[in-house]
Amino acid sequence: MCVQTLVLPPSLQDSFLDFGVQSSTKTSSITLVVINGNPIELEIKSWLVTGDSFSMELLKTGRGNQSVVRGCAEELQQAPASQKRMVILASGYYAAFRVSLIDNSLKGTYERAVHITTDYEILTIPVKALIVVGMLSSCPESLTLPPSFPGKVVHQGLVIQSSFRQPSELRQVVSLTQDPRFTHRRLRNARTLEPRRRTKVANIYFDAGLQCGDDCYVGLPFVLKGESMPGGLVLQEDIWDEDVDLLQKLLGRWNDLVDRSGHEIKAVFEVNSELQENFRSEIVARLTWPSLLNSTHRIVFPLTNANSSSVRSKPLAGNPAI
């Protein structure tokens, strides 16, 4: 009988189901395809995988050879399970099955087998997996960026620690937060998470100015809806009064923002590796009110006699955006 079997990626082999090295925290599946190359119909009466750690389910049937199956591999992997208990394949048709590693709580080597019974033979396909115990963690657990404001872009390195005993390929670092102020740049040399070591995988950036550009101060708009444009934006005799009014208005909004903890912005980044997927790390950014002074903003003069003067010096801290 001409019955072909084909094992699709992510199996490391196409002749048997090779799950490779798997984490105890990761669930994995491999698609197995049986192709009827006979000129007559073929009945598949039953299918099972030995052992309690694996499951097997029928996905779908279709017409095609190995080239066709390889071309629709992604579609087959996403296909829902079928409720059929037996399948009749016409000549040139295939049946796709999903074999899943469902209980990987015990580390060690797993050697099982898939058995597919037809009306002429029992097909046996080996199944292999190596389960390792470990996990990913971020250092520190919650990454806090330096204080910033529009005009000052801050960044910090995202460091991942692996407790696995085997190296793990770093596959993806992605933001799960729809906030354009948070961006990241993955390091080119961060391809592998070394066992029991810390690895810097990316730089996380926060640019507060991306929310409102040049039309805001510390993340607050100069003018709210319904307000008139401050007169201080045009040269006139009372420009100082206008500037003070604008400052007091913005400062009041800022203090209200701080009272509501609105100056803290959080984002979540996800790290996917060969041995663990969907690891999430929290990033915290803090807005701050920029100042040229590094101490109290109040200047208190001593008691001064009439017709006399007193002087207080106030050193400037420099450009806060640097």
C-alpha positions in Angstrom: 0.0 0.0 0.0 1.3 3.5 -0.9 0.5 5.6 2.1 2.7 8.6 2.8 3.2 10.4 6.1 4.5 13.9 6.4 5.4 15.8 9.6 5.2 19.5 9.3 7.2 22.2 11.2 7.9 23.0 14.0 9.0 19.4 14.1 12.7 19.1 13.7 12.2 16.1 11.4 9.7 15.4 8.7 9.7 11.5 9.1 8.8 11.5 12.8 7.4 13.9 15.4 10.4 15.6 17.0 9.3 18.2 19.5 12.9 19.0 20.4 13.7 20.7 23.7 10.5 22.0 25.3 9.9 24.0 28.5 7.7 22.7 31.2 5.7 26.0 30.9 5.1 25.7 27.2 2.4 23.9 25.2 3.4 22.6 21.8 1.7 21.0 18.8 2.8 19.4 15.6 0.7 18.6 12.5 0.9 15.1 11.0 -0.5 14.4 7.5 -1.4 11.1 6.0 -1.6 11.0 2.2 -3.4 8.3 0.2 -1.3 7.5 -2.8 -3.2 4.4 -3.7 -5.6 4.2 -6.7 -8.3 3.0 -4.3 -10.1 4.4 -1.3 -8.4 4.1 2.1 -10.3 4.0 5.4 -8.7 5.3 8.5 -10.5 3.5 11.4 -8.7 5.0 14.4 -5.8 7.1 15.6 -4.1 7.5 18.9 -0.8 8.4 20.6 0.6 6.3 23.4 1.3 7.8 26.8 -0.6 10.2 29.0 1.4 13.3 28.1 0.2 13.6 24.5 -3.1 14.0 22.7 -4.1 13.5 19.0 -7.1 14.9 17.1 -8.2 15.0 13.5 -8.2 18.5 11.8 -9.4 18.1 8.2 -9.2 16.2 5.0 -8.4 17.6 1.5 -7.1 16.8 -1.9 -3.4 17.2 -2.6 0.2 15.8 -2.5 3.1 16.7 -0.3 3.8 20.0 -2.2 0.1 21.1 -1.7 0.3 20.1 2.0 3.5 22.0 2.6 2.0 25.1 0.9 -0.9 25.2 3.3 1.0 24.2 6.4 0.1 27.4 8.3 -3.6 26.9 7.5 -3.6 23.4 8.7 -1.9 24.4 12.0 -4.7 26.9 12.7 -7.5 24.5 11.7 -10.1 23.6 14.4 -10.5 20.0 15.5 -13.0 17.7 13.7 -15.5 15.5 15.5 -15.2 12.6 13.1 -14.2 9.2 14.5 -13.2 7.7 11.2 -12.2 8.9 7.7 -12.4 7.6 4.2 -9.7 9.0 1.9 -10.2 8.9 -1.9 -7.1 8.4 -4.0 -4.9 11.6 -3.9 -6.5 12.9 -0.7 -4.9 13.6 2.7 -5.9 13.7 6.4 -4.3 16.2 8.8 -3.9 15.5 12.5 -2.7 17.6 15.4 -0.5 15.9 18.0 -0.1 18.0 21.2 2.2 17.8 24.2 -0.4 18.5 26.9 1.3 17.4 30.2 5.0 18.4 30.4 5.2 18.9 34.1 7.9 16.2 34.5 11.3 16.9 33.0 13.2 14.2 31.0 13.1 12.5 27.7 9.7 11.4 26.3 9.6 8.6 23.6 6.1 7.7 22.5 4.4 6.7 19.2 1.5 7.6 17.0 -0.6 4.6 15.8 -3.0 5.1 12.8 -5.1 2.1 11.9 -6.3 1.6 8.3 -8.2 -1.3 6.8 -4.9 -2.7 5.5 -2.2 -1.8 8.1 -1.2 0.0 11.3 1.1 3.0 10.7 3.5 3.7 13.6 5.3 7.1 13.7 7.7 7.8 16.6 7.3 10.8 18.9 10.1 12.4 20.8 10.5 15.3 23.2 13.0 16.5 25.8 11.3 18.5 28.7 13.4 21.0 30.6 12.4 23.0 33.7 13.0 26.7 34.0 11.5 30.1 33.4 12.3 33.6 32.2 12.2 36.7 34.5 13.1 40.3 34.1 15.7 42.2 36.1 14.4 44.1 37.8 10.9 42.7 37.9 9.3 46.0 37.0 11.5 48.4 34.9 11.2 52.1 35.8 12.5 54.6 33.3 14.2 57.9 34.4 11.8 60.9 34.9 11.2 62.7 31.6 9.1 65.4 29.9 8.6 66.5 26.3 12.0 67.3 24.9 13.8 64.7 27.0 13.8 61.1 25.6 14.8 58.5 28.2 15.6 54.8 27.8 16.6 51.8 29.8 17.8 48.3 28.9 15.4 45.4 29.2 17.3 42.5 30.8 16.0 38.9 30.8 17.3 36.2 33.1 16.9 32.6 32.1 16.9 29.8 34.7 16.9 27.1 32.0 20.0 24.8 31.8 19.9 25.0 28.0 20.4 28.0 25.7 17.1 29.4 24.4 16.7 31.2 21.0 15.3 34.7 21.4 12.5 35.0 18.8 10.6 38.3 19.5 10.3 41.4 21.6 7.1 43.2 21.1 5.0 46.0 22.8 1.5 45.1 23.9 0.6 48.7 24.7 -0.9 51.0 22.1 1.0 54.0 23.3 3.3 55.6 20.6 5.4 57.2 23.3 6.9 53.7 24.1 9.2 52.3 21.5 12.0 49.7 21.6 15.0 48.6 19.7 16.2 45.0 19.9 19.9 44.5 20.3 21.5 42.9 17.2 23.7 40.5 19.2 20.8 39.4 21.5 20.0 36.2 19.6 20.3 33.7 22.4 19.3 33.7 26.1 22.2 32.0 27.8 21.4 29.5 30.6 21.3 30.9 34.1 22.5 34.3 32.9 21.2 37.7 32.4 20.9 39.0 28.8 20.1 42.5 27.7 17.7 42.0 24.9 16.5 45.5 24.0 16.4 49.2 24.9 13.0 50.6 25.8 12.5 54.3 24.9 9.9 56.8 26.2 9.3 60.1 24.3 6.7 62.1 26.1 6.7 64.7 23.2 5.2 62.2 20.8 1.7 62.7 22.4 1.4 66.5 21.7 4.6 67.7 19.9 5.5 71.3 20.5 2.0 72.3 21.8 2.4 71.0 25.4 4.4 71.4 28.5 5.3 68.3 30.6 2.6 66.4 28.6 -0.1 69.1 29.2 -1.7 71.1 26.4 -1.1 74.9 26.5 -4.8 75.5 25.7 -7.8 73.3 26.5 -10.8 73.1 24.2 -13.0 76.2 24.7 -10.1 78.4 26.1 -8.8 81.4 24.3 -5.1 81.7 23.2 -3.1 83.2 26.0 -2.1 86.8 25.4 1.4 86.0 26.5 2.1 84.5 23.2 2.1 88.0 21.6 4.5 90.8 22.7 2.7 93.4 24.8 3.3 95.4 27.9 1.8 93.0 30.4 3.6 89.9 29.0 5.0 89.1 32.4 1.5 88.9 33.9 0.4 86.7 31.0 3.3 84.4 31.5 2.6 84.1 35.3 -1.1 83.4 34.6 -0.1 80.6 32.1 2.4 79.2 34.5 -0.1 79.1 37.4 -2.7 77.5 35.1 -0.3 74.8 33.9 1.1 74.2 37.3 -2.4 73.7 38.7 -3.2 71.1 36.0 0.2 69.4 36.8 -0.5 69.1 40.5 -3.9 67.7 39.7 -2.3 65.1 37.4 0.2 64.1 40.1 -2.7 63.8 42.7 -4.4 61.3 40.4 -1.1 59.5 39.6 -1.6 60.5 36.0 2.1 61.3 35.7 2.9 57.6 35.8 2.4 55.7 32.5 2.7 51.9 32.3 3.4 49.7 29.3 3.8 45.9 28.8 6.4 44.3 26.6 6.3 40.6 25.6 9.3 38.4 25.1 9.1 35.1 23.1 11.8 32.6 23.2 12.4 29.0 22.1 11.7 27.6 25.5 9.1 30.0 26.9 6.6 32.2 25.1 4.4 35.2 26.1 6.7 36.3 29.0 5.6 39.8 29.9 7.5 42.6 31.6 6.0 45.8 32.9 7.6 49.2 32.1 6.9 52.3 34.1 7.6 55.9 32.8 7.2 59.0 35.0 6.6 62.5 33.8 8.3 65.3 35.8 8.1 69.1 35.9 11.4 70.4 34.4 13.2 73.1 36.4 16.5 75.0 36.2 16.7 74.8 40.0 17.9 71.8 41.9 16.4 72.9 45.3 13.3 74.8 46.6 11.7 77.2 44.1 11.1 79.8 46.8 13.6 82.7 47.4 13.3 84.1 50.9 15.1 87.4 51.6 16.2 88.2 55.2 14.8 91.2 57.2 16.1 94.2 55.3 16.3 97.8 56.6 14.8 100.7 54.7 17.2 102.3 52.2 19.2 99.1 52.2 19.3 96.0 50.2 19.9 92.3 50.5 21.0 89.7 48.0 20.2 86.0 47.6 22.0 83.8 45.1 20.2 80.9 43.4 22.5 78.6 41.4 21.0 77.1 38.2 21.2 73.3 37.7 21.5 73.7 33.9 19.4 72.4 31.1 17.1 69.6 32.6 16.7 68.0 29.1 20.3 67.0 29.1 
